[in-house]
Amino acid sequence: MKMNGIALVAVGILAATSPAFAAPSASLATGGRTLAGPGKNTVAAGTTQTLYTHPAINTDVCTTVVNGSKASLLRITLVDDSANETLLEVAAGTTAALCEDNVTRMDLTCLGTSNCTAQWRIDTK
């Protein structure tokens, strides 16, 4: 009986530390159309970080963002050459993509009360 108890504890520890039980973690790799990134940033709660600027040339882009935060919402903002903004909010623990033409800047804003962790990549369309 003592041996069975130890075996069950060992199985429980192995199961709890296996990848199937771990929090998901996506990793963005560089692709053939990558313009900027991939990068990993921590954005302080309630602040905005500019991750990409290209004032001389506007480019048609798609950006992919993985919100690694546990509770905070993350906003992607793409700004075009006429200062129009296209926004997308990414829920904690999810991945989203946003595409826009004539982009000159990309920002990430942490909308929660705790810091946001983001992985991101910007590709030409």
MMTF fields as JSON, N, C-alpha, C and O atoms, coordinates in Angstrom:
{
  "mmtfVersion": "1.0.0",
  "mmtfProducer": "UNKNOWN",
  "numBonds": 499,
  "numAtoms": 500,
  "numGroups": 125,
  "numChains": 1,
  "numModels": 1,
  "chainsPerModel": [1],
  "groupsPerChain": [125],
  "chainIdList": ["A"],
  "bondAtomList": [4, 2, 8, 6, 12, 10, 16, 14, 20, 18, 24, 22, 28, 26, 32, 30, 36, 34, 40, 38, 44, 42, 48, 46, 52, 50, 56, 54, 60, 58, 64, 62, 68, 66, 72, 70, 76, 74, 80, 78, 84, 82, 88, 86, 92, 90, 96, 94, 100, 98, 104, 102, 108, 106, 112, 110, 116, 114, 120, 118, 124, 122, 128, 126, 132, 130, 136, 134, 140, 138, 144, 142, 148, 146, 152, 150, 156, 154, 160, 158, 164, 162, 168, 166, 172, 170, 176, 174, 180, 178, 184, 182, 188, 186, 192, 190, 196, 194, 200, 198, 204, 202, 208, 206, 212, 210, 216, 214, 220, 218, 224, 222, 228, 226, 232, 230, 236, 234, 240, 238, 244, 242, 248, 246, 252, 250, 256, 254, 260, 258, 264, 262, 268, 266, 272, 270, 276, 274, 280, 278, 284, 282, 288, 286, 292, 290, 296, 294, 300, 298, 304, 302, 308, 306, 312, 310, 316, 314, 320, 318, 324, 322, 328, 326, 332, 330, 336, 334, 340, 338, 344, 342, 348, 346, 352, 350, 356, 354, 360, 358, 364, 362, 368, 366, 372, 370, 376, 374, 380, 378, 384, 382, 388, 386, 392, 390, 396, 394, 400, 398, 404, 402, 408, 406, 412, 410, 416, 414, 420, 418, 424, 422, 428, 426, 432, 430, 436, 434, 440, 438, 444, 442, 448, 446, 452, 450, 456, 454, 460, 458, 464, 462, 468, 466, 472, 470, 476, 474, 480, 478, 484, 482, 488, 486, 492, 490, 496, 494],
  "bondOrderList": [1, 1, 1, 1, 1, 1, 1, 1, 1, 1, 1, 1, 1, 1, 1, 1, 1, 1, 1, 1, 1, 1, 1, 1, 1, 1, 1, 1, 1, 1, 1, 1, 1, 1, 1, 1, 1, 1, 1, 1, 1, 1, 1, 1, 1, 1, 1, 1, 1, 1, 1, 1, 1, 1, 1, 1, 1, 1, 1, 1, 1, 1, 1, 1, 1, 1, 1, 1, 1, 1, 1, 1, 1, 1, 1, 1, 1, 1, 1, 1, 1, 1, 1, 1, 1, 1, 1, 1, 1, 1, 1, 1, 1, 1, 1, 1, 1, 1, 1, 1, 1, 1, 1, 1, 1, 1, 1, 1, 1, 1, 1, 1, 1, 1, 1, 1, 1, 1, 1, 1, 1, 1, 1, 1],
  "groupList": [{"groupName": "MET", "atomNameList": ["N", "CA", "C", "O"], "elementList": ["N", "C", "C", "O"], "formalChargeList": [0, 0, 0, 0], "bondAtomList": [1, 0, 2, 1, 3, 2], "bondOrderList": [1, 1, 2], "singleLetterCode": "M", "chemCompType": "L-PEPTIDE LINKING"}, {"groupName": "LYS", "atomNameList": ["N", "CA", "C", "O"], "elementList": ["N", "C", "C", "O"], "formalChargeList": [0, 0, 0, 0], "bondAtomList": [1, 0, 2, 1, 3, 2], "bondOrderList": [1, 1, 2], "singleLetterCode": "K", "chemCompType": "L-PEPTIDE LINKING"}, {"groupName": "ASN", "atomNameList": ["N", "CA", "C", "O"], "elementList": ["N", "C", "C", "O"], "formalChargeList": [0, 0, 0, 0], "bondAtomList": [1, 0, 2, 1, 3, 2], "bondOrderList": [1, 1, 2], "singleLetterCode": "N", "chemCompType": "L-PEPTIDE LINKING"}, {"groupName": "GLY", "atomNameList": ["N", "CA", "C", "O"], "elementList": ["N", "C", "C", "O"], "formalChargeList": [0, 0, 0, 0], "bondAtomList": [1, 0, 2, 1, 3, 2], "bondOrderList": [1, 1, 2], "singleLetterCode": "G", "chemCompType": "PEPTIDE LINKING"}, {"groupName": "ILE", "atomNameList": ["N", "CA", "C", "O"], "elementList": ["N", "C", "C", "O"], "formalChargeList": [0, 0, 0, 0], "bondAtomList": [1, 0, 2, 1, 3, 2], "bondOrderList": [1, 1, 2], "singleLetterCode": "I", "chemCompType": "L-PEPTIDE LINKING"}, {"groupName": "ALA", "atomNameList": ["N", "CA", "C", "O"], "elementList": ["N", "C", "C", "O"], "formalChargeList": [0, 0, 0, 0], "bondAtomList": [1, 0, 2, 1, 3, 2], "bondOrderList": [1, 1, 2], "singleLetterCode": "A", "chemCompType": "L-PEPTIDE LINKING"}, {"groupName": "LEU", "atomNameList": ["N", "CA", "C", "O"], "elementList": ["N", "C", "C", "O"], "formalChargeList": [0, 0, 0, 0], "bondAtomList": [1, 0, 2, 1, 3, 2], "bondOrderList": [1, 1, 2], "singleLetterCode": "L", "chemCompType": "L-PEPTIDE LINKING"}, {"groupName": "VAL", "atomNameList": ["N", "CA", "C", "O"], "elementList": ["N", "C", "C", "O"], "formalChargeList": [0, 0, 0, 0], "bondAtomList": [1, 0, 2, 1, 3, 2], "bondOrderList": [1, 1, 2], "singleLetterCode": "V", "chemCompType": "L-PEPTIDE LINKING"}, {"groupName": "THR", "atomNameList": ["N", "CA", "C", "O"], "elementList": ["N", "C", "C", "O"], "formalChargeList": [0, 0, 0, 0], "bondAtomList": [1, 0, 2, 1, 3, 2], "bondOrderList": [1, 1, 2], "singleLetterCode": "T", "chemCompType": "L-PEPTIDE LINKING"}, {"groupName": "SER", "atomNameList": ["N", "CA", "C", "O"], "elementList": ["N", "C", "C", "O"], "formalChargeList": [0, 0, 0, 0], "bondAtomList": [1, 0, 2, 1, 3, 2], "bondOrderList": [1, 1, 2], "singleLetterCode": "S", "chemCompType": "L-PEPTIDE LINKING"}, {"groupName": "PRO", "atomNameList": ["N", "CA", "C", "O"], "elementList": ["N", "C", "C", "O"], "formalChargeList": [0, 0, 0, 0], "bondAtomList": [1, 0, 2, 1, 3, 2], "bondOrderList": [1, 1, 2], "singleLetterCode": "P", "chemCompType": "L-PEPTIDE LINKING"}, {"groupName": "PHE", "atomNameList": ["N", "CA", "C", "O"], "elementList": ["N", "C", "C", "O"], "formalChargeList": [0, 0, 0, 0], "bondAtomList": [1, 0, 2, 1, 3, 2], "bondOrderList": [1, 1, 2], "singleLetterCode": "F", "chemCompType": "L-PEPTIDE LINKING"}, {"groupName": "ARG", "atomNameList": ["N", "CA", "C", "O"], "elementList": ["N", "C", "C", "O"], "formalChargeList": [0, 0, 0, 0], "bondAtomList": [1, 0, 2, 1, 3, 2], "bondOrderList": [1, 1, 2], "singleLetterCode": "R", "chemCompType": "L-PEPTIDE LINKING"}, {"groupName": "GLN", "atomNameList": ["N", "CA", "C", "O"], "elementList": ["N", "C", "C", "O"], "formalChargeList": [0, 0, 0, 0], "bondAtomList": [1, 0, 2, 1, 3, 2], "bondOrderList": [1, 1, 2], "singleLetterCode": "Q", "chemCompType": "L-PEPTIDE LINKING"}, {"groupName": "TYR", "atomNameList": ["N", "CA", "C", "O"], "elementList": ["N", "C", "C", "O"], "formalChargeList": [0, 0, 0, 0], "bondAtomList": [1, 0, 2, 1, 3, 2], "bondOrderList": [1, 1, 2], "singleLetterCode": "Y", "chemCompType": "L-PEPTIDE LINKING"}, {"groupName": "HIS", "atomNameList": ["N", "CA", "C", "O"], "elementList": ["N", "C", "C", "O"], "formalChargeList": [0, 0, 0, 0], "bondAtomList": [1, 0, 2, 1, 3, 2], "bondOrderList": [1, 1, 2], "singleLetterCode": "H", "chemCompType": "L-PEPTIDE LINKING"}, {"groupName": "ASP", "atomNameList": ["N", "CA", "C", "O"], "elementList": ["N", "C", "C", "O"], "formalChargeList": [0, 0, 0, 0], "bondAtomList": [1, 0, 2, 1, 3, 2], "bondOrderList": [1, 1, 2], "singleLetterCode": "D", "chemCompType": "L-PEPTIDE LINKING"}, {"groupName": "CYS", "atomNameList": ["N", "CA", "C", "O"], "elementList": ["N", "C", "C", "O"], "formalChargeList": [0, 0, 0, 0], "bondAtomList": [1, 0, 2, 1, 3, 2], "bondOrderList": [1, 1, 2], "singleLetterCode": "C", "chemCompType": "L-PEPTIDE LINKING"}, {"groupName": "GLU", "atomNameList": ["N", "CA", "C", "O"], "elementList": ["N", "C", "C", "O"], "formalChargeList": [0, 0, 0, 0], "bondAtomList": [1, 0, 2, 1, 3, 2], "bondOrderList": [1, 1, 2], "singleLetterCode": "E", "chemCompType": "L-PEPTIDE LINKING"}, {"groupName": "TRP", "atomNameList": ["N", "CA", "C", "O"], "elementList": ["N", "C", "C", "O"], "formalChargeList": [0, 0, 0, 0], "bondAtomList": [1, 0, 2, 1, 3, 2], "bondOrderList": [1, 1, 2], "singleLetterCode": "W", "chemCompType": "L-PEPTIDE LINKING"}],
  "groupTypeList": [0, 1, 0, 2, 3, 4, 5, 6, 7, 5, 7, 3, 4, 6, 5, 5, 8, 9, 10, 5, 11, 5, 5, 10, 9, 5, 9, 6, 5, 8, 3, 3, 12, 8, 6, 5, 3, 10, 3, 1, 2, 8, 7, 5, 5, 3, 8, 8, 13, 8, 6, 14, 8, 15, 10, 5, 4, 2, 8, 16, 7, 17, 8, 8, 7, 7, 2, 3, 9, 1, 5, 9, 6, 6, 12, 4, 8, 6, 7, 16, 16, 9, 5, 2, 18, 8, 6, 6, 18, 7, 5, 5, 3, 8, 8, 5, 5, 6, 17, 18, 16, 2, 7, 8, 12, 0, 16, 6, 8, 17, 6, 3, 8, 9, 2, 17, 8, 5, 13, 19, 12, 4, 16, 8, 1],
  "groupIdList": [1, 2, 3, 4, 5, 6, 7, 8, 9, 10, 11, 12, 13, 14, 15, 16, 17, 18, 19, 20, 21, 22, 23, 24, 25, 26, 27, 28, 29, 30, 31, 32, 33, 34, 35, 36, 37, 38, 39, 40, 41, 42, 43, 44, 45, 46, 47, 48, 49, 50, 51, 52, 53, 54, 55, 56, 57, 58, 59, 60, 61, 62, 63, 64, 65, 66, 67, 68, 69, 70, 71, 72, 73, 74, 75, 76, 77, 78, 79, 80, 81, 82, 83, 84, 85, 86, 87, 88, 89, 90, 91, 92, 93, 94, 95, 96, 97, 98, 99, 100, 101, 102, 103, 104, 105, 106, 107, 108, 109, 110, 111, 112, 113, 114, 115, 116, 117, 118, 119, 120, 121, 122, 123, 124, 125],
  "secStructList": [7, 2, 2, 2, 2, 2, 2, 2, 2, 2, 2, 2, 2, 2, 2, 2, 2, 1, 6, 6, 6, 1, 7, 7, 7, 7, 7, 7, 7, 7, 7, 6, 6, 3, 3, 3, 3, 3, 3, 3, 3, 3, 3, 7, 6, 6, 7, 3, 3, 3, 3, 3, 3, 7, 1, 1, 1, 7, 3, 3, 3, 3, 3, 3, 3, 3, 3, 7, 7, 1, 1, 7, 7, 3, 3, 3, 3, 3, 3, 3, 6, 6, 1, 7, 3, 3, 3, 3, 3, 3, 7, 6, 6, 7, 3, 3, 3, 3, 3, 3, 3, 3, 3, 3, 3, 3, 3, 3, 3, 3, 7, 1, 1, 1, 7, 3, 3, 3, 3, 3, 3, 3, 3, 3, 7],
  "xCoordList": [0.811, 0.0, 0.858, 0.546, 1.93, 2.784, 3.379, 3.475, 3.767, 4.344, 3.314, 3.659, 2.052, 1.0, 0.768, 0.555, 0.803, 0.622, 1.726, 1.459, 2.96, 4.09, 3.962, 4.222, 3.565, 3.388, 2.306, 2.471, 1.208, 0.135, 0.591, 0.243, 1.367, 1.893, 2.83, 2.768, 3.689, 4.618, 3.868, 4.228, 2.83, 2.021, 1.337, 1.269, 0.832, 0.178, 1.134, 0.767, 2.352, 3.352, 3.71, 3.782, 3.931, 4.267, 3.132, 3.38, 1.909, 0.765, 0.625, 0.339, 0.821, 0.649, 1.734, 1.511, 2.921, 4.01, 4.149, 5.05, 3.282, 3.375, 2.891, 2.118, 3.319, 2.894, 1.381, 0.859, 0.683, -0.773, -1.448, -2.517, -0.83, -1.41, -0.798, -1.291, 0.246, 0.898, 0.08, -0.715, 0.291, -0.379, 0.127, 1.319, -0.753, -0.315, 0.65, 0.485, 1.65, 2.556, 2.829, 3.414, 2.398, 2.617, 3.955, 4.428, 4.552, 5.796, 5.682, 5.409, 5.893, 5.82, 7.206, 8.171, 7.298, 8.567, 8.572, 7.52, 9.756, 9.888, 9.385, 9.681, 8.625, 8.133, 8.768, 9.58, 8.411, 8.98, 8.55, 9.17, 7.501, 7.005, 7.136, 6.524, 7.938, 8.069, 8.763, 9.839, 8.121, 8.613, 9.274, 10.283, 8.695, 9.234, 8.9, 7.861, 9.787, 9.588, 10.156, 10.906, 9.817, 8.941, 9.594, 10.816, 8.739, 9.215, 8.369, 7.255, 8.915, 8.184, 8.342, 9.461, 7.22, 7.24, 6.334, 5.322, 6.715, 5.831, 5.364, 6.174, 4.05, 3.453, 2.837, 1.985, 3.27, 2.749, 1.257, 0.772, 0.54, -0.909, -1.219, -0.615, -2.173, -2.616, -1.691, -1.87, -0.704, 0.226, 0.208, -0.346, 0.831, 0.933, 2.398, 3.185, 2.762, 4.1, 3.979, 3.161, 4.783, 4.874, 5.917, 7.068, 5.504, 6.395, 6.94, 7.945, 6.294, 6.698, 6.357, 5.236, 7.309, 7.041, 7.791, 8.907, 7.159, 7.786, 7.174, 6.35, 7.571, 6.93, 7.205, 6.408, 8.297, 8.646, 7.875, 7.525, 7.615, 6.932, 5.774, 5.965, 4.566, 3.449, 3.314, 3.515, 2.974, 2.978, 1.67, 1.106, 1.199, 0.037, 0.532, 1.382, 0.007, 0.535, -0.566, -1.736, -0.146, -0.939, -0.052, 1.134, -0.628, 0.117, -0.555, -1.781, 0.261, -0.228, 0.26, 1.436, -0.659, -0.313, -0.831, -1.988, 0.036, -0.33, -0.352, 0.675, -1.518, -1.64, -1.378, -2.236, -0.195, 0.188, -0.256, 0.092, -1.018, -1.492, -2.525, -3.193, -2.655, -3.635, -5.007, -6.023, -5.051, -6.353, -6.512, -7.639, -5.426, -5.507, -5.776, -5.238, -6.609, -6.931, -5.817, -5.27, -5.482, -4.425, -5.016, -5.704, -4.763, -5.301, -4.188, -3.128, -4.458, -3.584, -4.128, -5.333, -3.264, -3.656, -2.735, -1.516, -3.325, -2.592, -2.999, -4.188, -2.019, -2.279, -1.828, -0.707, -2.72, -2.368, -1.79, -1.656, -1.457, -0.803, -1.698, -1.211, -2.992, -3.914, -4.273, -5.205, -3.539, -3.736, -5.028, -5.478, -5.635, -6.79, -6.291, -5.246, -7.049, -6.663, -7.606, -8.825, -7.025, -7.785, -7.417, -6.242, -8.438, -8.213, -8.741, -9.724, -8.078, -8.562, -8.119, -6.947, -9.054, -8.722, -8.55, -9.375, -7.463, -7.091, -7.281, -6.631, -8.156, -8.426, -7.198, -6.366, -7.107, -6.015, -5.959, -6.983, -4.746, -4.55, -4.952, -5.031, -5.211, -5.621, -4.661, -3.782, -4.861, -4.072, -5.015, -6.116, -4.586, -5.408, -4.508, -3.322, -5.102, -4.393, -5.235, -6.465, -4.559, -5.223, -4.456, -3.229, -5.19, -4.571, -5.1, -6.249, -4.231, -4.623, -3.665, -2.521, -4.163, -3.345, -2.704, -3.211, -1.595, -0.915, -0.529, -0.686, -0.034, 0.299, 1.644, 2.623, 1.658, 2.897, 3.32, 4.455, 2.395, 2.723, 1.855, 0.704, 2.452, 1.706, 1.973, 3.121, 0.876, 0.974, 0.299, -0.616, 0.759, 0.079, -0.253, 0.596, -1.5, -1.946, -2.463, -3.278, -1.988, -2.455, -3.64, -3.494, -4.81, -6.04, -6.402, -7.416, -5.623, -5.964, -5.325, -4.711, -5.483, -4.893, -3.564, -2.879, -3.205, -1.884, -1.171, -1.809, 0.14, 0.937, 0.526, 0.048, 0.721, 0.435, 1.74, 2.734, 1.728, 2.858, 2.388, 1.354, 3.149, 2.728, 3.875, 5.018, 3.542, 4.428, 3.787, 2.564, 4.589, 4.028, 4.934, 6.129, 4.327, 5.05, 4.25, 3.02, 4.95, 4.305, 4.797, 5.999, 3.836, 4.144, 3.526, 2.488, 4.161, 3.521, 2.405, 2.484, 1.351, 0.201, 0.583, -0.255],
  "yCoordList": [-1.187, 0.0, 1.256, 2.222, 1.248, 2.426, 2.719, 3.882, 1.713, 1.884, 2.453, 3.319, 1.998, 2.518, 3.998, 4.753, 4.428, 5.847, 6.698, 7.776, 6.233, 6.976, 7.032, 8.07, 5.925, 5.9, 6.881, 7.566, 6.961, 7.898, 9.342, 10.182, 9.636, 10.992, 11.332, 12.434, 10.397, 10.634, 10.874, 11.772, 10.087, 10.271, 11.631, 12.323, 12.013, 13.315, 14.462, 15.43, 14.366, 15.419, 15.471, 16.557, 14.341, 14.315, 14.884, 15.635, 14.538, 15.038, 16.543, 17.234, 17.052, 18.49, 19.307, 20.476, 18.717, 19.466, 19.176, 19.707, 18.349, 18.026, 19.194, 20.015, 19.3, 20.388, 20.494, 21.59, 19.388, 19.432, 20.242, 20.812, 20.299, 21.025, 22.411, 23.212, 22.704, 24.01, 25.056, 24.73, 26.318, 27.414, 27.451, 27.252, 27.702, 27.719, 28.871, 29.957, 28.633, 29.708, 29.607, 28.637, 30.618, 30.652, 31.315, 32.114, 30.993, 31.617, 32.026, 31.196, 33.299, 33.797, 33.744, 34.253, 33.131, 33.042, 34.037, 34.478, 34.377, 35.248, 34.523, 33.345, 35.227, 34.662, 35.348, 36.256, 34.928, 35.485, 36.913, 37.584, 37.395, 38.751, 39.625, 40.69, 39.176, 39.898, 41.236, 41.318, 42.273, 43.643, 44.078, 44.784, 43.65, 43.977, 42.842, 42.195, 42.608, 41.531, 40.235, 40.257, 39.127, 39.024, 39.634, 39.648, 40.135, 40.745, 40.329, 39.83, 40.541, 40.271, 41.494, 41.918, 42.063, 43.275, 43.136, 42.436, 43.813, 43.998, 45.44, 46.366, 45.625, 46.954, 47.219, 46.46, 48.294, 48.619, 48.916, 49.457, 48.557, 48.782, 50.259, 51.151, 50.487, 51.844, 52.66, 53.87, 52.016, 52.747, 52.196, 51.131, 52.956, 52.582, 52.533, 53.39, 51.53, 51.431, 51.448, 50.724, 52.266, 52.252, 51.213, 51.286, 50.241, 49.147, 49.289, 48.665, 50.095, 50.223, 51.616, 52.089, 52.269, 53.529, 53.509, 53.0, 54.069, 54.191, 55.398, 55.245, 56.6, 57.81, 58.109, 58.795, 57.617, 57.944, 57.106, 57.589, 55.862, 54.951, 54.317, 53.733, 54.426, 53.717, 52.366, 52.239, 51.372, 49.998, 49.31, 49.577, 48.433, 47.601, 46.449, 45.672, 46.329, 45.349, 44.543, 44.924, 43.425, 42.635, 42.429, 42.126, 42.592, 42.345, 41.224, 41.12, 40.396, 39.302, 39.56, 39.849, 39.455, 39.706, 38.562, 38.159, 38.045, 37.051, 37.772, 38.278, 37.82, 38.448, 37.383, 36.543, 37.424, 36.444, 36.81, 36.125, 37.879, 38.318, 37.358, 36.649, 37.338, 36.455, 37.113, 36.419, 38.449, 39.101, 40.385, 40.835, 40.986, 42.301, 42.25, 41.411, 43.154, 43.329, 44.141, 45.058, 43.803, 44.478, 45.034, 44.311, 46.302, 46.922, 47.123, 47.669, 46.665, 46.932, 48.18, 48.279, 49.121, 50.3, 50.411, 50.506, 50.398, 50.659, 52.043, 52.336, 52.888, 54.259, 54.399, 54.027, 54.946, 55.088, 56.476, 57.307, 56.704, 57.949, 59.174, 60.297, 58.992, 60.109, 60.246, 60.969, 59.557, 59.565, 58.873, 59.058, 58.072, 57.258, 56.05, 55.481, 55.666, 54.542, 53.36, 53.526, 52.158, 50.92, 50.178, 49.925, 49.829, 49.236, 47.818, 47.471, 47.004, 45.665, 45.338, 45.503, 44.873, 44.489, 42.977, 42.216, 42.563, 41.152, 40.702, 41.225, 39.75, 39.241, 38.521, 38.005, 38.5, 37.805, 36.346, 35.666, 35.878, 34.481, 34.121, 32.938, 35.121, 34.819, 35.467, 36.248, 35.118, 35.644, 36.293, 35.794, 37.407, 38.08, 38.692, 38.937, 38.93, 39.578, 40.743, 40.695, 41.79, 42.982, 43.449, 43.549, 43.734, 44.185, 45.567, 45.903, 46.368, 47.713, 48.17, 47.722, 49.075, 49.643, 50.955, 51.635, 51.294, 52.577, 52.845, 53.968, 51.849, 51.983, 52.686, 52.384, 53.635, 54.334, 54.065, 54.353, 53.506, 53.265, 52.141, 51.956, 51.389, 50.38, 50.591, 50.728, 50.616, 50.766, 49.583, 48.969, 49.276, 48.34, 49.09, 49.781, 48.948, 49.595, 48.533, 47.692, 48.573, 47.646, 48.293, 49.327, 47.679, 48.256, 47.737, 48.159, 46.851, 46.264, 46.982, 48.038, 46.389, 46.944, 46.285, 46.698, 45.263, 44.641, 44.697, 44.846, 44.578, 44.663, 43.616, 42.537, 43.953, 43.045, 42.511, 43.232, 41.265, 40.657, 40.313, 39.67, 40.742, 40.531, 40.016, 40.455, 39.075, 38.697, 39.266, 39.236, 39.783, 40.437, 40.26, 39.988, 40.423, 40.393, 41.23, 41.225, 41.952, 42.745, 42.226, 42.112, 41.912, 41.392, 42.284, 42.905, 42.346, 43.017, 42.125, 40.899, 42.761, 41.998, 41.207, 40.507],
  "zCoordList": [0.0, 0.0, 0.0, -0.696, 0.772, 0.839, -0.539, -0.932, -1.254, -2.585, -3.548, -4.352, -3.501, -4.371, -4.122, -5.071, -2.877, -2.547, -3.138, -3.669, -3.053, -3.623, -5.139, -5.747, -5.748, -7.2, -7.637, -8.646, -6.898, -7.24, -7.106, -7.935, -6.068, -5.89, -7.05, -7.594, -7.426, -8.532, -9.833, -10.594, -10.103, -11.309, -11.276, -12.293, -10.109, -9.969, -10.242, -10.909, -9.735, -9.972, -11.45, -12.025, -12.064, -13.488, -14.335, -15.278, -14.011, -14.78, -14.637, -15.615, -13.446, -13.208, -13.881, -14.197, -14.111, -14.732, -16.215, -16.865, -16.758, -18.181, -19.022, -18.527, -20.283, -21.152, -21.314, -21.518, -21.228, -21.4, -20.298, -20.516, -19.112, -17.998, -17.842, -17.047, -18.569, -18.467, -19.218, -20.1, -18.848, -19.551, -20.986, -21.221, -21.946, -23.338, -23.586, -23.03, -24.415, -24.776, -26.273, -26.754, -26.979, -28.414, -28.678, -27.869, -29.778, -30.161, -31.625, -32.493, -31.886, -33.252, -33.872, -33.303, -35.03, -35.743, -36.9, -37.361, -37.353, -38.514, -39.75, -39.95, -40.578, -41.821, -43.011, -42.842, -44.207, -45.426, -45.713, -46.539, -45.05, -45.275, -44.031, -43.952, -43.054, -41.796, -42.004, -42.598, -41.501, -41.595, -40.288, -40.298, -39.163, -37.834, -36.879, -37.006, -35.923, -34.964, -35.518, -36.494, -34.921, -33.771, -32.536, -32.391, -31.657, -30.435, -29.26, -29.418, -28.075, -26.841, -25.96, -25.67, -25.533, -24.724, -23.516, -23.551, -22.455, -21.317, -21.373, -21.406, -21.382, -21.44, -20.07, -19.607, -19.428, -18.097, -18.176, -19.17, -17.125, -17.056, -17.308, -16.713, -18.202, -18.49, -19.379, -19.509, -19.994, -20.858, -22.282, -22.554, -23.177, -24.593, -24.987, -24.585, -25.775, -26.355, -27.864, -28.432, -28.516, -29.976, -30.356, -29.923, -31.173, -31.551, -32.962, -33.306, -33.774, -35.176, -35.671, -35.482, -36.299, -36.998, -38.317, -38.414, -39.315, -40.619, -41.313, -42.215, -40.897, -41.407, -42.88, -43.52, -43.425, -44.809, -45.82, -46.897, -45.475, -46.396, -45.653, -44.586, -46.208, -45.598, -46.283, -47.491, -45.494, -45.954, -45.574, -44.513, -46.438, -46.125, -45.262, -45.697, -44.032, -43.086, -42.413, -42.397, -41.866, -40.927, -39.708, -39.837, -38.537, -37.313, -36.538, -36.504, -35.923, -35.094, -33.679, -33.461, -32.709, -31.309, -30.45, -30.567, -29.587, -28.589, -27.248, -26.794, -26.614, -25.303, -24.245, -23.971, -23.66, -22.654, -21.25, -20.289, -21.124, -19.809, -19.259, -20.013, -17.935, -17.297, -17.208, -17.187, -17.155, -16.986, -17.788, -17.994, -18.242, -18.861, -20.358, -21.079, -20.794, -22.207, -22.861, -22.248, -24.1, -24.838, -26.124, -26.845, -26.425, -27.637, -28.663, -28.358, -29.891, -31.032, -31.723, -31.956, -32.049, -32.823, -34.029, -33.885, -35.218, -36.452, -36.938, -37.063, -37.211, -37.637, -39.084, -39.431, -39.939, -41.358, -41.642, -40.743, -42.895, -43.296, -43.176, -43.311, -42.926, -42.703, -41.222, -40.873, -40.357, -38.901, -38.473, -37.342, -39.365, -38.984, -38.202, -38.517, -37.178, -36.344, -36.535, -36.591, -36.635, -36.654, -35.378, -35.116, -34.577, -33.26, -33.184, -33.839, -32.377, -32.071, -30.657, -30.317, -29.824, -28.46, -28.389, -28.895, -27.752, -27.658, -26.207, -25.301, -25.996, -24.648, -24.089, -24.836, -22.773, -22.09, -22.529, -22.602, -22.821, -23.186, -24.601, -24.932, -25.454, -26.832, -27.829, -27.465, -29.085, -30.189, -31.19, -31.426, -31.781, -32.781, -33.848, -33.624, -35.011, -36.118, -36.612, -36.581, -37.067, -37.583, -38.811, -38.786, -39.89, -41.134, -41.496, -41.212, -42.134, -42.554, -43.654, -43.733, -44.498, -45.572, -45.122, -44.229, -45.749, -45.554, -44.099, -43.62, -43.404, -41.984, -41.808, -42.49, -40.869, -40.516, -39.071, -38.693, -38.251, -36.835, -36.267, -36.661, -35.319, -34.56, -33.086, -32.662, -32.29, -30.839, -30.152, -30.702, -28.955, -28.062, -26.778, -26.216, -26.317, -25.088, -24.127, -24.505, -22.88, -21.854, -21.144, -20.492, -21.275, -20.737, -19.35, -18.794, -18.783, -17.494, -16.32, -16.47, -15.161, -13.943, -13.603, -12.667, -14.365, -14.215, -15.562, -16.604, -15.535, -16.759, -17.783, -17.434, -19.053, -20.157, -20.725, -20.81, -21.105, -21.793, -23.202, -23.38, -24.193, -25.575, -26.429, -26.3, -27.303, -28.393, -29.65, -29.784, -30.57, -31.746, -32.954, -32.835, -34.114, -35.387, -36.376, -36.345, -37.258, -38.3, -39.648, -39.886, -40.531, -41.856, -42.922, -42.694, -44.078, -45.208, -45.707, -45.625, -46.231, -46.749, -47.972, -48.541]
}
